[in-house]
C-alpha cells in the first residue's frame, strides 16, 4: 500500500465582494494567516506578501510541512488559495482542511470550488 505523504487543497473563490477585496490590508491578512497556521500546529518558516498597485496581493507562506499561497483579483471578485502539507511525521490531513477553511473565511462570502488531492 502506498503511503500518502501529503494533502494538497486548491481552492478557487469567486463572486467575492470586490469592494471588500480592494479594502483588504495584505499585512493584516498575513498576520491572520500566520495565526491560523500556528493554531493548527504547523511551523511557519517565513512569508512574503506582495501588494500590487490596485491593492490586489500575492502571498506565500513557507512551512516546514510545505506551504500556503494566496492570490487575489479584486477587480474580478476572485481569490485562489493553495494549501499543501506533508504527512511525513504525522497525519496533517484534518489540520490542512481546517487551515484551508479558516483562510477561505477571511475573504467573506463567496462561491468556493475546492479540489483535494492526496499525494
N, C-alpha and C positions, 0 to 999 in steps of 0.2 A: 504494500500500500504506500502510495506517495505521500510524504509528509507535506502538509500545506505550510509554506513558510511565510505567508503574508496575506493581508486583507487590503484590497485596494477599492476605495469607493470614489467614483467620479460622479459629480452632480452638475446639472445644468439648471439654474434657476431662471425662470422667465416671468414676464408680466410683473416684475418688481416695480415699485413706485419710483419712477425716475427722479422726482424731486428729492425723495428720501435718499436715494443712492448718491445724488450730487451733493447732498448735505453731509455725508459721512466724513469723519475725520479718520484718515488711514492710521494715524498714530493711536487713536483710541481703539480701532479695530485690532491693531497689532497687540495692544495690551490685553484686550478681551480674549483674543485667540490664545495668547500666552497663558492666561488664567485657565482657560478651558483645557489646554494641554496639560498643565500641572495638576489640575483637579482630577484628570483621568490617568494620572501616574505615568505620563510619558516624559522623556528627558529632552528639553529644548537645548540644542547646541548653538543656535544663532538664528537670526532672522533678518530679512531685508524687505522693506515695503517701499515701493516707488510710486509717488503720486504724479500723475500726468497733468498737463495744463488744464484740462477740462474737469479735473477733480476725480477722474477715474483712477484706479490703482491696481497694481500687481503686487502681491505679497507672497513670499516664500519663507517657510519656517523649516529649518533642518532639525530633525530629531535623531537621537541615537538609534531610534527604531525605524526611521526613514524620513517622511516629510509631509507637509501640508502646503498647498498652494491655493491662492485665491486670485481671480481676475475679474474686474468689474467693467461693465459698459453701461454707465448710467443713461446715456442717450438712447440705448436700446432696451433698457429695463432688464438687463441680463447680468448674471454673476455665474462664474464657473468655479467650482470647488473640487479639489483633489486631495484625498487623504489616503496615504499608504503607510501601513505599519507592518513590520515583520513579526513573526511569531516564534522567533528563534529561542528566546529564553522563557517565554510564557505565551499563552494564547491571548492575543490582544484584540480578538475579533469584536467582542462586545464594547470594549473601550473605544475602538475605532469607530464603530457605529454611533456611539454617544458623541464623540468629538465632531463627527460629521453633522449630526442633527443639531448640536448646540451652535455650531458655526452657521448653519443654514438659518437658524432663528435670529441671528444678528442682522439679517438683511430684510426682515419684515415679511409681509405676506407675499407669496409667490407661488408659481407652479414649479414643482420640483420633479425633474426626471433624474433618476439615480440608477447607476449601474454598479453592482458589487461584483468584484472578481476575486476569487480565492486562488492564490498562486501557490 
